[in-house]
Amino acid sequence: MNRFLIKILIFFLMTINNIIAEENIMILKLKDGDVKIELFEDTAPNHVKRIKQLAAEGKYNGVVFHRVIDGFMAQTGDVQFGNSSNDNFNLSRAGTGGSELPDLKEEFSELPHDRGTLSMARSQDPNSANSQFFICFKPAPFLDRQYTYLAKLLREWNLLTK
């Protein structure tokens, strides 16, 4: 009888884990395919909440990668000036805007900025992240504990480096 209860409990926990995991998976849709992203709600709860809110509101739809540094990173998320389907789209100003929401307080962690790390972009002020984020193409340890690490690309991320 105890084995049966243990099996049910394990099944229940696995099911709950899958449900929680799916809540923290987002899909970045690119012209060449989709990229799965795992959000780290435990590490950066306010930043993850912001990304989810802006995504749910469709704010990231049509936003371009406005800054790409070969061998380092790609930056996107300027919902004010970087949205190519918006009247405010201005490629020369993309990267200078954010959302209408207030900036976020930093949530730095000990997680390393490895290949596929997704972190919030900000100005010199550590508490200035808003809507923009960047994805590391290779390890960037000099960013550790300097930027809020909020997600990791799960697979297909090579679509970003074509």
GIHUFEN-V399977 format. One line per field, one symbol per residue. burial: + if it has 16 or more other ideal C-beta (glycine too) atoms within 10 Angstrom, else -. Layout:
BEGIN
burial: ???
END
This chain:
BEGIN
burial: -------------------------+-+------+-+++++-++--++-++--+----++--+++++-----+++++++++++-----+----++-+++---++-++-+-+-+--+++++++-----++++++++++--+--++--+++++++---+--+--
END
